[in-house]
Amino acid sequence: MKPSPKGGVKLSPTPDLDLARWCKALAAGSVVAEVVPPGWFTCKELSKARARSECSTSTSLARMVQAGQAEKRSYTIKLAAQTRPVPHYRLK
């Protein structure tokens, strides 16, 4: 969109073509899962490994990240029927 001389917003001259491009792009591509490097774990994986609740593990992880003992990064991973960003953690 470009500003018009009268101060409003000028719409694209071919909105139907833009809409068609959007529909094609949305139909063709879903979000691609990333490869998580070794050493990065989700809160769920860590809570299972230490036999603690996810709530307890999440609190501990937040404190470790704040103290600079661990790193937090989101990776896009496939979960059941969805691909979404999930926080992963690793020790520094």
N, C-alpha and C positions, 0 to 999 in steps of 0.2 A: 504494500500500500504506500502511496505517495501523498504528501500533503498537496491539497489543491490551492489555487491562488486565493480562494475565498476563505481559507483557514480550516476547512474541513478535511476529511480524508477521502481521497479519490480511490474508488474501488478498481480492482483489476478489470480491464476491458472484457476479459473472457472468464467470468467466474465459473462457468460450467466446466471449462477445461481444467481449471485449477482444482475444482472439486473432483473431477475424474482422476486427476493425478494423485490426489490424496487417497481416494478409494483404492486405486491400484497399489499404491505404496503400502497401505494398511493391510490389504489382502495378501500381498506377496511376502511381506517380511514380519516375522515375529522377532522378539528380542533373542539374541543368541547368547547362550550361557558361556561364561568365561571359564578358563582353566584356572583352578585355584592352585597356587604354588605349594610345594611341600612346606610344612611347618605352620600353616594357617588353619585354624579350627573354628567352628561355630560354637556358640554358647551351648547348644544342644549336645554336640559331640563331647565337649569338655565336661558338661554336667553328668553325662552318662559314664564317662571314664572315671570320674571321681565319686560316683554314686551319691550325688547331691542333687537337690532340686535345681531347675533352671533359674528360679528366682534368686536363690542363694548364689549360684555361680555368676549370674548376671551382675549382682551387687559387687561381688569380689572382682570381677573383670573391670567394672567401671572404676573401682578404686585403684586397681593396678595401672590402668590407662592414665588416670589422673596423676598418679605418682611417677609416671614415666617408666614403669617396669614392663609394660606391654604395649603393643601397637594395635590399633583397630582400623580395619579397612573393609569396605563393602565390596563383595564380589557378586556378580549376577549368576545365580545358579538355578538349575531346574528343580522345582519342587512339585511333585505329583503332576498336576495339570498346568502349573504356572511356571514362568521363568521370572524371577524377581531378585532384587538386590538383598543380600543377607550379610549382616556384619560378621567378620571373621577376625580372629585375634591370633597374635603370636608374641612370644617373649622377646624382649630386646636383648 
